[in-house]
Amino acid sequence: MAEGCSVPIMDRAWVREAVQKINADFNRSADTHLIKVELPAFPDQTLYLKDESIHPSGSLKHRLARSLYLYGLCNGHIGPDTVIVECSSGSTAVSEAYFARLLGLRFIAVMPKGTAPSKIEKITFYGGEPHEVEPGDIYAEAERLACEAGGHFMDQFTYAERVTDWRGNNSIADSLFAQLALEDHAIPDWVVMSAGTGGTSATIGRYIRYRCDLAAKTQLLVADPENSVFYDHYRTGDPSLRIKTKSRIEGIGRPRVEASFQPRVIDRMMQVPDAASIATIHWLEKVLGRKCGGSTGTNVWAALHLMCEMREAGKAGSVATLICDGGERYLDTCYNPDWIAREALDLAPHAAWLAETAGT
């Protein structure tokens, strides 16, 4: 995390109040829901979706943003006049803007050009300042702005894997497995997670190893979209991989290997075509009666392939994954036929596979 100015001793009272505000905000929020999805095509395999879209700021990144602020406050990086700067493709910036408004802090979101307009609107709704640049410039620009303002660069891509207490404290993993405890398949065969920072997959993978009962059975699969280096890094071990293109599936996939990505806690990775991710959220809308974001499609496509493998092997069990955010943020992209056509994405073969293999 890029160093800002240390918080003076006289501001300890403000920090205490800020932490109290964040904890009170958390206490007002019920845990996110765990949805059991009934799929007749899979009578012996159960799909669970943990719905992270119901957080106050609307996505899984609410957990990360809360942890980043607490980490910054308790380490002396954030004070009452600190300007907060972050680079984000959208959802993290929305969540960090939410907490900045809660604490009365100025927030600047450095994001790649082409970020969904609905996400930009949400950032400004919470009082954040969007700052769009070329995709490859987001890191350097965020550092520059933080230095120029004498502020604090949150740097989610470096710190996501360490700001969360992965052993418990209502982390995503602790919450997920607690909710599964009373289900028929209380210990899932697989947990599926796509990677943006890599922080959530690191938390889940570590927690599985920490819990000996889970470690004996549960495996973690990370699903990666097109225009991302994570899969190739996992396969080759090369940390220097770089690409110049931006992921179409906002929130996941990266052009470089981020420091928070921890491949050694991952059991398997799967590349998911972008057209498959988008076809899956259109299919999922028929199943759930609601729209989900593109990264949820990546998660569910991979989960369904694992369930197919289990079905073919005659193995009963469960697969759990996440609804990362709602689809309302993607009406201009993933749910827009013109955008799909401009991106030359053919959903038809993937939609056919979903209808034939999984039904509705």
GIRATA-V179238 format. One record per pair of residues at least 4 apart in sequence whose C-alpha atoms are under 7 Angstrom apart, sorted by the first residue. I is the first residue (numbers start at 0). J is the second residue. D is the distance in Angstrom with one decimal. If there is no record, write none. Layout:
i=I j=J d=D
i=I j=J d=D
This chain:
i=0 j=152 d=6.6
i=0 j=153 d=5.9
i=0 j=154 d=5.4
i=0 j=157 d=6.7
i=0 j=158 d=6.4
i=1 j=151 d=6.6
i=1 j=152 d=5.4
i=1 j=153 d=7.0
i=1 j=154 d=7.0
i=2 j=76 d=6.9
i=2 j=151 d=6.4
i=3 j=76 d=5.8
i=3 j=149 d=6.4
i=3 j=150 d=5.3
i=3 j=151 d=4.6
i=4 j=76 d=6.3
i=4 j=149 d=6.8
i=4 j=150 d=7.0
i=5 j=75 d=5.4
i=5 j=76 d=5.3
i=6 j=10 d=6.4
i=6 j=75 d=5.1
i=6 j=76 d=6.1
i=6 j=77 d=6.3
i=6 j=78 d=5.3
i=10 j=14 d=6.4
i=10 j=78 d=6.7
i=11 j=15 d=6.2
i=12 j=16 d=6.3
i=13 j=17 d=6.1
i=13 j=79 d=6.7
i=14 j=18 d=6.2
i=14 j=72 d=6.3
i=14 j=78 d=6.6
i=15 j=19 d=6.2
i=16 j=20 d=6.2
i=17 j=21 d=6.4
i=17 j=102 d=6.2
i=18 j=22 d=6.2
i=18 j=69 d=6.6
i=19 j=23 d=6.0
i=20 j=24 d=6.1
i=21 j=25 d=6.3
i=22 j=26 d=6.2
i=23 j=27 d=6.3
i=24 j=28 d=6.8
i=31 j=49 d=6.9
i=31 j=50 d=5.8
i=31 j=51 d=5.8
i=31 j=53 d=6.3
i=32 j=49 d=5.8
i=32 j=50 d=5.3
i=33 j=47 d=6.7
i=33 j=48 d=5.7
i=33 j=49 d=4.4
i=33 j=50 d=6.1
i=33 j=178 d=6.9
i=34 j=47 d=5.6
i=34 j=48 d=5.0
i=34 j=49 d=6.1
i=35 j=46 d=6.2
i=35 j=47 d=4.8
i=35 j=48 d=6.6
i=36 j=45 d=6.9
i=36 j=46 d=5.4
i=36 j=47 d=6.0
i=38 j=357 d=7.0
i=38 j=359 d=6.9
i=40 j=357 d=5.5
i=40 j=358 d=6.3
i=43 j=315 d=4.8
i=43 j=316 d=6.6
i=44 j=306 d=6.3
i=44 j=315 d=5.3
i=44 j=316 d=5.0
i=44 j=317 d=5.3
i=45 j=316 d=6.4
i=45 j=317 d=4.5
i=45 j=318 d=6.3
i=46 j=317 d=5.9
i=46 j=318 d=5.1
i=46 j=319 d=5.9
i=47 j=318 d=6.3
i=47 j=319 d=4.6
i=47 j=320 d=6.3
i=48 j=319 d=5.9
i=48 j=320 d=5.2
i=48 j=321 d=5.1
i=48 j=322 d=6.1
i=49 j=320 d=6.3
i=49 j=321 d=4.7
i=49 j=322 d=5.9
i=50 j=321 d=6.1
i=50 j=322 d=4.7
i=50 j=323 d=6.9
i=51 j=58 d=5.4
i=51 j=59 d=4.8
i=51 j=321 d=6.8
i=51 j=322 d=5.7
i=51 j=323 d=5.3
i=51 j=324 d=6.3
i=52 j=57 d=4.7
i=52 j=58 d=4.3
i=52 j=59 d=6.4
i=52 j=322 d=6.5
i=52 j=323 d=5.9
i=52 j=324 d=4.2
i=52 j=325 d=5.6
i=53 j=57 d=5.6
i=53 j=58 d=6.8
i=54 j=58 d=5.9
i=54 j=61 d=6.4
i=56 j=61 d=6.1
i=56 j=93 d=6.6
i=56 j=94 d=5.3
i=56 j=97 d=6.5
i=57 j=324 d=6.1
i=58 j=90 d=6.7
i=58 j=323 d=5.6
i=58 j=324 d=4.4
i=59 j=323 d=5.1
i=59 j=324 d=6.5
i=60 j=64 d=6.0
i=60 j=90 d=6.2
i=60 j=91 d=5.1
i=60 j=94 d=6.2
i=61 j=65 d=6.2
i=61 j=94 d=5.1
i=62 j=66 d=6.3
i=63 j=67 d=6.1
i=63 j=159 d=6.8
i=64 j=68 d=6.2
i=64 j=91 d=6.6
i=64 j=94 d=5.8
i=64 j=95 d=5.2
i=65 j=69 d=6.2
i=66 j=70 d=6.0
i=66 j=162 d=5.6
i=66 j=163 d=5.9
i=67 j=71 d=6.1
i=67 j=153 d=6.9
i=67 j=162 d=6.0
i=68 j=72 d=6.0
i=69 j=73 d=5.9
i=70 j=74 d=6.0
i=70 j=162 d=6.0
i=71 j=75 d=6.2
i=71 j=76 d=5.0
i=71 j=77 d=5.6
i=72 j=76 d=5.9
i=72 j=77 d=5.0
i=76 j=151 d=6.7
i=77 j=81 d=5.7
i=77 j=151 d=7.0
i=79 j=104 d=7.0
i=80 j=104 d=6.7
i=81 j=104 d=6.7
i=81 j=150 d=5.2
i=81 j=151 d=6.6
i=82 j=104 d=6.4
i=82 j=105 d=5.1
i=82 j=106 d=6.0
i=82 j=148 d=6.7
i=82 j=150 d=4.4
i=82 j=151 d=6.1
i=83 j=105 d=6.2
i=83 j=106 d=4.8
i=83 j=107 d=6.3
i=83 j=150 d=5.9
i=83 j=151 d=5.1
i=83 j=152 d=6.2
i=83 j=153 d=6.9
i=84 j=106 d=5.9
i=84 j=107 d=4.9
i=84 j=108 d=6.0
i=84 j=141 d=6.2
i=84 j=145 d=5.8
i=84 j=151 d=6.0
i=84 j=152 d=4.7
i=84 j=153 d=6.2
i=85 j=92 d=6.8
i=85 j=107 d=6.6
i=85 j=108 d=5.2
i=85 j=109 d=6.0
i=85 j=141 d=6.2
i=85 j=152 d=5.7
i=85 j=153 d=5.4
i=85 j=154 d=6.1
i=86 j=108 d=5.9
i=86 j=109 d=4.5
i=86 j=110 d=5.7
i=86 j=137 d=5.8
i=86 j=138 d=6.4
i=86 j=141 d=6.0
i=86 j=154 d=6.9
i=87 j=91 d=6.0
i=87 j=92 d=5.7
i=87 j=108 d=6.8
i=87 j=109 d=6.3
i=87 j=110 d=5.2
i=88 j=110 d=5.4
i=88 j=111 d=6.3
i=88 j=114 d=6.3
i=88 j=249 d=6.3
i=88 j=250 d=5.8
i=89 j=93 d=6.3
i=89 j=114 d=6.6
i=89 j=118 d=5.7
i=89 j=250 d=6.8
i=90 j=94 d=6.3
i=90 j=118 d=6.9
i=90 j=250 d=6.7
i=91 j=95 d=6.0
i=92 j=96 d=5.9
i=92 j=108 d=5.8
i=92 j=122 d=6.6
i=93 j=97 d=6.3
i=93 j=118 d=6.9
i=93 j=121 d=6.1
i=93 j=122 d=4.8
i=94 j=98 d=6.6
i=95 j=99 d=6.1
i=96 j=100 d=6.2
i=96 j=106 d=6.1
i=96 j=122 d=6.0
i=96 j=125 d=5.6
i=96 j=126 d=6.7
i=96 j=127 d=5.2
i=97 j=101 d=6.4
i=97 j=125 d=5.4
i=98 j=102 d=6.3
i=99 j=103 d=5.8
i=99 j=104 d=4.9
i=99 j=105 d=6.5
i=99 j=106 d=6.2
i=100 j=104 d=6.1
i=100 j=125 d=6.1
i=100 j=126 d=6.5
i=105 j=127 d=7.0
i=106 j=127 d=5.0
i=106 j=128 d=6.2
i=107 j=127 d=5.8
i=107 j=128 d=4.7
i=107 j=129 d=6.1
i=107 j=130 d=6.9
i=108 j=127 d=6.9
i=108 j=128 d=5.9
i=108 j=129 d=4.8
i=108 j=130 d=5.7
i=109 j=129 d=6.3
i=109 j=130 d=4.7
i=109 j=131 d=5.8
i=109 j=137 d=6.0
i=109 j=141 d=6.0
i=110 j=130 d=6.1
i=110 j=131 d=4.9
i=110 j=132 d=6.3
i=110 j=137 d=6.2
i=111 j=131 d=5.4
i=111 j=132 d=5.2
i=111 j=133 d=5.4
i=111 j=134 d=4.4
i=111 j=137 d=6.6
i=112 j=131 d=5.2
i=112 j=132 d=5.5
i=112 j=133 d=5.7
i=112 j=134 d=6.6
i=115 j=119 d=6.7
i=115 j=329 d=6.7
i=116 j=120 d=6.2
i=117 j=121 d=6.4
i=117 j=328 d=5.2
i=118 j=122 d=6.3
i=118 j=328 d=6.1
i=119 j=123 d=6.3
i=119 j=129 d=6.6
i=120 j=124 d=6.0
i=121 j=125 d=6.4
i=122 j=126 d=6.5
i=122 j=127 d=5.1
i=122 j=129 d=7.0
i=123 j=127 d=4.8
i=123 j=128 d=6.1
i=132 j=136 d=6.3
i=132 j=137 d=6.4
i=133 j=137 d=6.9
i=134 j=245 d=6.6
i=135 j=243 d=6.8
i=136 j=140 d=6.0
i=137 j=141 d=6.0
i=138 j=142 d=6.4
i=139 j=143 d=6.1
i=140 j=144 d=6.1
i=141 j=145 d=6.2
i=141 j=152 d=6.7
i=142 j=146 d=6.1
i=142 j=152 d=6.3
i=143 j=147 d=6.0
i=144 j=148 d=6.1
i=145 j=149 d=5.9
i=145 j=150 d=4.7
i=145 j=151 d=5.5
i=145 j=152 d=5.6
i=146 j=150 d=6.2
i=154 j=158 d=6.3
i=155 j=159 d=5.1
i=155 j=196 d=6.8
i=156 j=196 d=4.8
i=156 j=257 d=5.7
i=156 j=258 d=6.3
i=156 j=259 d=5.8
i=157 j=257 d=6.5
i=157 j=258 d=4.8
i=157 j=259 d=5.1
i=158 j=162 d=6.1
i=158 j=259 d=6.2
i=159 j=196 d=6.4
i=159 j=198 d=4.6
i=159 j=259 d=5.8
i=160 j=197 d=6.8
i=160 j=198 d=4.1
i=160 j=201 d=6.0
i=160 j=202 d=6.7
i=160 j=259 d=4.9
i=163 j=170 d=6.9
i=164 j=168 d=6.4
i=164 j=170 d=6.6
i=165 j=170 d=6.1
i=165 j=202 d=5.0
i=165 j=205 d=6.8
i=165 j=206 d=6.0
i=166 j=206 d=5.9
i=167 j=173 d=5.3
i=169 j=173 d=5.4
i=169 j=174 d=5.4
i=170 j=174 d=6.1
i=171 j=175 d=6.0
i=172 j=176 d=6.2
i=172 j=202 d=6.7
i=172 j=203 d=5.1
i=172 j=206 d=6.5
i=173 j=177 d=6.1
i=174 j=178 d=6.3
i=175 j=179 d=6.4
i=176 j=180 d=6.2
i=179 j=185 d=4.9
i=180 j=185 d=4.8
i=181 j=185 d=6.1
i=184 j=316 d=5.8
i=184 j=317 d=6.0
i=186 j=213 d=6.4
i=186 j=217 d=6.8
i=187 j=217 d=5.7
i=187 j=316 d=6.5
i=187 j=317 d=4.9
i=187 j=318 d=5.6
i=187 j=319 d=6.7
i=188 j=216 d=6.1
i=188 j=217 d=4.6
i=188 j=218 d=6.2
i=188 j=316 d=6.2
i=188 j=317 d=5.7
i=188 j=318 d=6.0
i=189 j=217 d=5.3
i=189 j=218 d=4.8
i=189 j=219 d=5.7
i=189 j=220 d=6.9
i=189 j=317 d=7.0
i=189 j=318 d=4.9
i=189 j=319 d=6.4
i=190 j=218 d=6.3
i=190 j=219 d=5.0
i=190 j=220 d=6.3
i=190 j=318 d=5.8
i=190 j=319 d=4.8
i=190 j=320 d=5.7
i=191 j=219 d=6.0
i=191 j=220 d=4.9
i=191 j=221 d=5.8
i=191 j=298 d=6.1
i=191 j=302 d=6.3
i=191 j=319 d=6.3
i=191 j=320 d=4.9
i=192 j=200 d=6.1
i=192 j=220 d=6.4
i=192 j=221 d=4.9
i=192 j=222 d=6.1
i=192 j=298 d=5.9
i=192 j=320 d=6.2
i=193 j=221 d=5.2
i=193 j=222 d=4.6
i=193 j=223 d=5.8
i=193 j=251 d=6.5
i=193 j=294 d=6.9
i=193 j=297 d=7.0
i=193 j=298 d=6.0
i=194 j=200 d=6.7
i=194 j=221 d=6.8
i=194 j=223 d=6.6
i=194 j=251 d=5.2
i=194 j=252 d=6.2
i=195 j=250 d=5.6
i=195 j=251 d=3.8
i=195 j=252 d=5.3
i=195 j=253 d=6.4
i=196 j=257 d=6.4
i=196 j=259 d=5.9
i=196 j=260 d=6.4
i=197 j=201 d=6.1
i=197 j=259 d=5.2
i=197 j=260 d=4.1
i=197 j=261 d=6.8
i=198 j=202 d=6.2
i=198 j=259 d=5.6
i=198 j=260 d=6.5
i=199 j=203 d=6.2
i=200 j=204 d=5.9
i=201 j=205 d=6.0
i=201 j=260 d=6.9
i=201 j=261 d=5.8
i=201 j=264 d=6.5
i=202 j=206 d=6.1
i=203 j=207 d=6.2
i=204 j=208 d=6.6
i=204 j=219 d=6.3
i=204 j=264 d=4.9
i=204 j=265 d=6.2
i=205 j=209 d=6.1
i=205 j=264 d=6.3
i=206 j=210 d=6.2
i=207 j=213 d=5.4
i=207 j=214 d=5.3
i=208 j=214 d=5.1
i=210 j=214 d=6.1
i=211 j=215 d=6.4
i=213 j=217 d=5.3
i=218 j=266 d=5.9
i=219 j=265 d=5.5
i=219 j=266 d=5.3
i=219 j=267 d=6.6
i=220 j=265 d=6.3
i=220 j=266 d=6.0
i=220 j=267 d=4.8
i=220 j=268 d=5.3
i=221 j=265 d=6.9
i=221 j=267 d=6.5
i=221 j=268 d=4.8
i=221 j=269 d=6.5
i=222 j=268 d=5.7
i=222 j=269 d=4.9
i=222 j=270 d=5.9
i=222 j=271 d=6.5
i=222 j=297 d=6.5
i=222 j=298 d=6.3
i=222 j=301 d=6.4
i=223 j=227 d=6.9
i=223 j=229 d=6.8
i=223 j=230 d=6.2
i=223 j=252 d=6.2
i=223 j=269 d=6.2
i=223 j=270 d=4.9
i=223 j=271 d=6.0
i=224 j=248 d=6.9
i=224 j=252 d=5.9
i=224 j=270 d=5.9
i=224 j=271 d=5.1
i=224 j=272 d=6.1
i=224 j=273 d=6.0
i=224 j=297 d=7.0
i=225 j=246 d=6.5
i=225 j=271 d=6.9
i=225 j=272 d=6.0
i=225 j=273 d=6.1
i=226 j=244 d=6.0
i=226 j=245 d=6.1
i=226 j=246 d=5.0
i=226 j=252 d=6.7
i=226 j=254 d=6.9
i=227 j=246 d=6.5
i=227 j=252 d=4.5
i=227 j=253 d=4.7
i=227 j=254 d=5.4
i=228 j=232 d=6.0
i=228 j=240 d=6.4
i=228 j=241 d=6.8
i=228 j=253 d=6.1
i=228 j=254 d=5.9
i=228 j=255 d=6.0
i=228 j=256 d=6.4
i=229 j=233 d=6.1
i=229 j=256 d=6.3
i=230 j=234 d=6.2
i=230 j=268 d=6.4
i=230 j=270 d=6.8
i=231 j=235 d=5.9
i=232 j=236 d=4.9
i=232 j=237 d=5.3
i=232 j=238 d=6.3
i=232 j=240 d=7.0
i=233 j=262 d=6.0
i=238 j=256 d=5.9
i=240 j=255 d=6.0
i=240 j=256 d=6.6
i=241 j=254 d=5.5
i=241 j=255 d=4.8
i=242 j=254 d=4.9
i=242 j=255 d=6.8
i=243 j=254 d=6.3
i=244 j=254 d=6.7
i=245 j=254 d=6.7
i=246 j=252 d=5.7
i=246 j=253 d=6.8
i=248 j=273 d=7.0
i=248 j=293 d=5.5
i=248 j=294 d=6.0
i=251 j=294 d=6.6
i=271 j=275 d=6.6
i=271 j=276 d=6.8
i=271 j=297 d=6.3
i=272 j=276 d=6.5
i=273 j=277 d=6.3
i=274 j=278 d=6.0
i=274 j=344 d=5.4
i=274 j=345 d=6.1
i=274 j=346 d=5.3
i=275 j=279 d=6.0
i=275 j=346 d=6.6
i=275 j=349 d=5.4
i=276 j=280 d=6.6
i=276 j=293 d=6.1
i=276 j=296 d=4.3
i=276 j=297 d=4.5
i=276 j=300 d=6.5
i=277 j=281 d=6.6
i=277 j=293 d=5.9
i=277 j=296 d=6.0
i=277 j=333 d=6.1
i=278 j=282 d=6.3
i=278 j=346 d=5.4
i=278 j=349 d=6.2
i=278 j=350 d=5.5
i=279 j=283 d=5.9
i=279 j=296 d=4.9
i=279 j=300 d=6.3
i=280 j=284 d=6.1
i=280 j=290 d=6.9
i=280 j=291 d=6.1
i=280 j=293 d=6.7
i=280 j=296 d=4.9
i=282 j=286 d=6.8
i=283 j=287 d=6.0
i=284 j=288 d=5.0
i=284 j=289 d=4.9
i=284 j=290 d=5.3
i=285 j=359 d=6.7
i=286 j=359 d=5.6
i=290 j=325 d=6.1
i=290 j=326 d=4.5
i=290 j=327 d=6.8
i=291 j=295 d=6.3
i=291 j=322 d=6.9
i=291 j=324 d=6.1
i=291 j=325 d=4.3
i=291 j=326 d=3.9
i=292 j=296 d=7.0
i=292 j=323 d=6.9
i=292 j=324 d=5.5
i=292 j=325 d=5.2
i=292 j=326 d=4.4
i=292 j=329 d=6.6
i=293 j=297 d=6.6
i=293 j=333 d=6.7
i=294 j=298 d=6.3
i=294 j=323 d=6.6
i=295 j=299 d=6.1
i=295 j=321 d=6.6
i=295 j=322 d=5.1
i=295 j=323 d=5.7
i=296 j=300 d=5.9
i=297 j=301 d=6.4
i=298 j=302 d=6.2
i=298 j=320 d=6.4
i=298 j=321 d=7.0
i=299 j=303 d=6.0
i=300 j=304 d=6.5
i=301 j=305 d=6.4
i=302 j=306 d=6.3
i=302 j=318 d=6.4
i=303 j=307 d=6.2
i=304 j=308 d=6.4
i=305 j=309 d=6.3
i=306 j=310 d=6.1
i=307 j=311 d=6.1
i=308 j=312 d=6.2
i=309 j=313 d=6.2
i=309 j=314 d=5.0
i=309 j=315 d=6.9
i=310 j=314 d=5.9
i=326 j=330 d=6.8
i=329 j=333 d=5.5
i=329 j=334 d=6.3
i=330 j=334 d=4.9
i=330 j=335 d=5.9
i=331 j=335 d=5.3
i=332 j=338 d=5.4
i=332 j=339 d=7.0
i=333 j=339 d=6.8
i=335 j=339 d=6.4
i=336 j=340 d=6.1
i=337 j=341 d=6.1
i=338 j=342 d=6.2
i=339 j=343 d=6.3
i=339 j=344 d=5.6
i=340 j=344 d=6.2
i=346 j=350 d=6.0
i=347 j=351 d=6.1
i=348 j=352 d=6.3
i=349 j=353 d=6.2
i=350 j=354 d=6.2
i=351 j=355 d=6.1
i=352 j=356 d=5.7
i=353 j=357 d=5.3
i=353 j=358 d=6.4
i=354 j=358 d=4.6
i=354 j=359 d=6.9
